[in-house]
């Protein structure tokens, strides 16, 4: 599992990773969600604000990856996470990529990606929402090289659509809600605690 949390939140004007959701920062919430799933190891890629954000991960059994090239865009964070994932022995057969700013995702939803991958033997399992496909998404090892070749602000969506023949879709409308602007940040305050 690779959680992408390295961005500078330029559109929001403050570190989105530190926004509060149900009593936790978005970063802590996303990390605990990942840890509640079957995915191991859990890596968290930090970049901008890394010094401030590491405290949010205190005492959690995760690997923090510092992406010093975070300003180059999301692709650099995917590459940084994959380098560490690929170095694990014996090496995982797949990786799930998720963002730290999709707070409505649950551990059960992440487990569903893994379950479908195992049952249907698909190389990519992606979330389907709002007439598109995206993350969270699972990629088998055979796509690691393509993920590592992404550039600038390219996310994994291009690879998802390129390999539709090897793709399974899971309806996850909850993934449509992410926090990029102040309007979305204000909505976080209105969610019930459970």
N, C-alpha and C positions, 0 to 999 in steps of 0.2 A: 504494500500500500504506500503510495506517495501522495502526501497532502501538499498542495501548492499554496504557499502563504508568503511569497517573497515580494509581492508588489507594493508600490508606494501609495496606492489608493488616491491617485491624482484627482479623479473626478469627485471623490468624496471630500477631499481636503483634510482628512485625518486618517490615521491607521485603522482601516476597517477591521483588522484582526483583533483590535482591542474593544470593539463595540460589544455591548452587553446583550446577551440573549439567554433568557431563563436563568439569570444569575451567574452566567459564565461569560468569558470573552468568546467571540466567535472562534478564535483559534483553539482555545481550550475545549469548547463544545465540539468542534470538528474532530479534534484529536481523540477525545473520549468516545465519540461515535465510532471512529475507526477502530479503537481498541476494543470496543464492544462487539466487533465483527470477528469473523474467522481469519481475516487477513493478517499475516505476519511475514516479515517484520513491518512495523509502521515507521515510515520516514516522514519528517516534516521539513520542507524546504523553506528556509527563511532567507531574506535578503535585506530590503529596506527595513529599518527599525529593528534589525536582528537583536541588538543588545537589549532593547526594551521587551521584545517578544519572548525571549528565552525563559524569562521568569514565569510566563504563563504555562510553560511545559514542565515546571519543576515537579520532580518525583514521578513523572509518567515514564513508562518503559518504552520510550521512543528513541529513534536516532535523529538528531538534528543535523541537517545538511545546510551549510551556509553557502548560498549562491552569490559570490562576489560580482557576478555579471548580471545581476537581477535587472538592471536598467535596460538591458538589451531586449527584454520582453519575456513572455511566458515560456517560449521555447527553451530559453537558457535554464529555467527552473526544471523543466521536464528532463533536460539533459543531465543536470546536476543530480537529480533524484535517481535517474536510471544508472548513472555511473556507480552509485553506491549499491543499488539493487543488484546490478550485474556482477558486482564484486563479491556478493554473498556466496558462500560455498554451501551446498552444491549449486546454488543458483535457482531462483524460483522459475516455475514454468510459465508464470503470468504475473502481471502487475495491475493493480487497480489504481487509477489516477482520479483524485477528487480535489475540489477546491475548498478552501476554508470558509468561503462565504455563501454556502448553500445550507443554511441552518435547519431546513425542514427534512433533510435526509436523516435516516435512521440506520442503526447497525444492521437491522433486518434487511433493509434495501441493499446494502452493500453485500450482505451474504447472498442475496438473490442473484447478483451478478456472478458470483463464484459458482453457485449451484447450476445456473443455466450453462455456464462455460463447461462444467463437468458433464452435465447430462446431454447437452447437444453437441459437444465437441466443436464449438465455434471458437475461432481465434480472437474475435472481438465481440464483446457484449457491451452495448451502450444504452444509456438512458434515453428514452423517447419522451419528448415533451414539447408542447407548443409547435407542433408540426416540424420539429427538427430532431436531431440526434446530438448527444454530447456527453459530457461527464456528469456524474461519475461513469467511468467506463473501464472495462477490463481488456487488457491486451496480452495475448500470449507472447511467449519469448520470440517467436518468429517475426514480431513487429518491433522489437526493441531497436533494431538498426534504423528503421524508418522514423521512429520516435526521436531517436538521437540525432537525426538529420534535420529536424525542424529548425526553422530560423526565425529570429526576431519575435514578433508577437503572435506567431502561428501557434494555435493550440492543436489538440489531437483530432479535431473535427475533420480535417482534410483526410487523414488516414482512415477514419471511420467510414467516410463516404466512398473512398477509393476502393475499399475491400468489401463491398456490400454482399458479395457471394459468400463471405466467411463471417457474416455479421448476424448476431442475434440482438433483437430489440426488446427492452423491458420498459413498459409504461411506468414512468416516474414523474408525474406532474409536479411533485414537490421540488424537483431539481430546477424548475423554471424560476423559482424565487432565489435570486442572489442579490447581494448588497453592493451596489456600485455608486449610488447617488444618495443624497441626504433624505429624499422621500422614502427610499427603501429602508434606510437606517432608522427612520422614525417609526416605521411599521414594526420593527423588532420589539418595541416597547409594548405593543398591544397583544403579543402572543401570550396565551395562558402558560403557567409554569409547567404543566404536564401535557 
